Amino acid sequence: MEIEQDFEKTAMRVSTVSIIANFVLTVFKLAAGVIAHSGAMISDAIHSASDVFSTIVVIIGIRISRRDSDKDHPYGHERLECVAAIVLATILAATGLGIGASAVRKIAGGDMDALAVPGMLALVAAFVSILVKEAMYQYTRICARKIDSSALMADAWHHRSDALSSIGALIGIAGARLGFPILDPVASLVICFFIEKAAYEIFMDAVDKMVDKACDEQTEKELTNCALSQEGVLGVDLLHTRVFGNKIYVDIEICADGSKTLRCAHGIAESVHDSIEKNFPKVKHIMVHVNPVETGGKE
């Protein structure tokens, strides 16, 4: 219970900081883009605005995923955090496509002289955005790893994509001010690429956690060794794992002396069960089956 409370408390704190920072950045970058006549900075502002909405999605997803198991959801609600990450990836992808389409229209227009040269304020806004968004990425990523939240990690990468898009905006704005106005919409196109890449990675990570993908090989090896280290376990016949949201479900078949009593075999299974749950905090549920083997003793 304490771990769950720490999870939600950390997630809510990070999300609140994210919403406030993104709202302030959105207003600042939008004003700078309009005043300084920079399409790239306006695109970057739209990206930051999408961050505010996406963080709200993260908050909703995390709150729902923390609900206790019930009659209709006996295995809990952890996968709803993955749903939040997928919604976030979809929002991110749509935002990127909108920015890219606008940039293509400006480039395809062909009249480079009609493109406004961005003012110095847009350049300053891009630099400030890079610093703030990279700091937000590092902060959110550390917290996401601490509580192992896929939705929060998705939000961290949203911050990183915004930082990268601001770098593109900075280059484009600087180039436009040096006499190459086409670089401003080109920067928006670069921003689109980074956003779509981040959206794809977030989406695939969430999907992997929703389709009962097995744990990595190292984790399965450690689970097997943990079981084998328990007194009375003669071997491991089978080990199946599946990732369920940010939790792990385990089915394991162990070997034990066939001449032992049922009570003794049950005790061995309980030992394996308790040891794995103690040593692997991410394991939410484990099913242990005991297979009897002949050891030369009497039946």
N, C-alpha and C positions, 0 to 999 in steps of 0.2 A: 504493500500500500504506500509506503514511504517513497519507494522508487517511482511509482506512478505519479504521486503528488509532485515530486521533483521534476519529472518529465514535463508535466503540464505547466508548472510554474516557470520553468526555463523557457519553454516554447512561447508562452504568453508574453514574457518579458522581452524576448528577442523580437517577436512579432510587433509589439507595441513600439519599440524603438524603430523598427523598420518602417512602419506606417508613418510615424512622425517625420523621419528623415526623408522619405520619399515624397511626402506631401510638400515639404519645404523646398526640396530640389525641383519638383515639378513646377511650382509657382515661379521659382527663380529662373529656371531654364526657359520656360514658356515666355516670360517677360523679356528675357535677354534675346530670345529668338525673334520675337516680334519687333522689339525696339531696334535690334541690330540687323534685321532683315536676313536671318540665316535659316534656311529650310532644314539644314542638318540639325541645328539646335532645337528647332520646333519638333523634329522627329524624335530627338533624344528626350525631349520633355514628355512626349506621348508615351515613350517607353517607360519613363519613370512613373507616369500616371498609371500605367498598367500594373506596375509593381505594387501600388497601393491596393488595387483590387485583388491582385493575386495573393497578397499577404492575408487579406480578409478570408480568402478561400482556404488558405493554409490553417488559419485559426479555427475555422468551422470544421475542417477535416480532422484536425488534431483533437478537438473537443469531442467530436462524435466517436472517434476511434478509441478514446479512453474509457468509453462507457463499459460497464460490467457486462458479462455474459447474461443472456436472458433466455426465455423459452424459445423464441424465434431465432436467436443467434447464440447457440450454445458454445460456439468456438470464439465468441467475442466479436469485436468490430474493427480489428486492426487494419483490415484491408481498405476501410474507408479512408485511411490516410493516403493509400495509394491512389484512390479515386481522386482525392484532392490534388495529388501531384499530377495526375493525367489532365485534370481540368486546368491546372496551372500551365502545363506544357501547351495545351490547346490555345489558351489565351496568349501565351508568348508567341506561338507560331502565327496566329492571326495578326498580332501586332507587327511582327516582322514583315509579313506579306504586305500589309498596308503601307508601311514605310518604303518597302522596295518598289511597290507599284507607283507611288508618288515620285520616287527618284527617277524611275524609268521614263515616266511621262515628261519630266523636265529635260532629261538628256535627249530623248527622242524629238523634243521640240525643235532642236537644232539652232535656235537663236540664242547664242551664248551672250551676246551683248545685252539681251533683255534680263539676264540674271543679275540680281542685285549683289553687290559686294558686301559681305557681312562686316559689321562694325566690331570694334575692339571688345565690347561687352560680351559678345558671343564667345570670343576666345577665352575670356576670363571665366565665363560660366562653364565652358568645357573643361578647363583645368580644375576648377573647384569640384565638378562632378566626378572626375577621375579619382581624386583623392578621397572624397566621401564614400563613393560606391565601392572602392577597393577596400576601404576600412570596414564597411558594412559586410562585404563578402567574407573577409577574414573572421570577423566577430561571429557572424551567423554560421559559418562552416565549423568553427571550433565548438559552438554550442550544439550544432546538429550531430556532430560526432560524439559528443559527450552523452547525449540522450538517445543516439541512434535513431534519428527521425528522418525518413526519406522526404517527407513534405518540407521540412525545414532545410534539408540539404538542397532541395529543388529551389527553394527561395534564395539560398546562398548563391547558387549558380545564376539566378536571375539578377542578383546584384553584380556578379562578375560580368555577365553579358552587357549590363548597363555601363560598367566601367570600360569595357572594350569598345562599346558603341561610342562612348564619349571620346575615346582616343581617336576613333575614326572621324568623329565630328571635329576634333581639334585639328587634325591634319588637313581635313577638307576646308575648314574655315581659314586656317593659316594660308593654304594654297590659294584660296579665292582672293584673299587680301593681297597676295603677291602677284596677282594679275591673271589667275587661272580660275575664273568663276565656276567653271564646270566641275571643279573638285568638290564644291559644296554638295551637289546632288550625288556625286560619286561616293562621297563619304556616307551619305544616307544608304546607298546600296551596300556598302561594306557593313554598315550597322545591321542591315537586314540579314546578311550572311551569318554573322555571329549570333544573332537572335535565333535564327532557325536551327543552327547547330546545337545551341543550348536546349532548345525545345525538344529536339530529337533525343538527346541524351537523357533528359528528364523523363520523357515518355517511355523509352525503352527500359530504364531502370524500374519504373513503376510497374510496367507490364510483367517484367521478370518476377516481381514479388507477388503478382496476382495469379500466376499460372502454376503455382506449386513447384517452382524451380528448386532443385536440390541445393544444399549448402556447398560451399567450396570444398575441395578435396582435403585441405589441411584441417578444417573443422571436423569433417567426418572421421579423419584419422585420430584426432584428439578424443572424439566421442568413443571410438572403439577402444582406445587405450585406457580410457577412464573405466569402461565396463570391465575390461580384462583385469584391471588392477583390484577388483573387488574379490574378496574371499569366496571361494566356491564356484567362481566362473571359470569354466574350462575352455571356452572359446566363444566367438561371435559368428553365428551362422548367417545373419542378415542384418543390414542397417539401411533404413530408408529415412531420409530427411526431406523436409519441405519448408520453404520460407513462406510465412503467412504474415504479410505486412512487414513489421520489423521484428517479428517473433519467429521461433523455430519449433516445428513439431517433429518428434522423433518416434519411429517404430523400430524396435530392435529385438532380435531373437538371439538368446544366449544359450550356451550348453552348460549343463550341470550334471552331476553324478545321478544316474537313473535310480540308484538304490536309496537315495535320500527320501525322507517323508515329504508329503505335500507341504506341511508347515515349514520345513527347512527350505524347500525350493522357493516357496513364497518369500521367505526371509531374504534369500539371495537376490530375488527379483526386486524386492523393496530396497535393498542395499544399492543396487545398480541405479534404480530410479532416483533415489535421494541424492546419490553422489553426483549424477549428471545434472540434476536441477541445481545443486549447490555450486558446482564448478562452471556451469554455463548459464548465466543469468538470462540470456536471450531465449532459452528453451522454456516454452510455456506449457507444453504437454509432452509426455513421453509414455509410450506403451511398451512394456517389457514382456516378452513371451519366453518361457523356458522350455528348451528341448532336452529330453533325457538322453544320456549316453552311457554305454556300458563301460565300467572301469575295473571290472574283475571282482567287484563286491557282490554280495548276495542280494537277490531281489527282495 
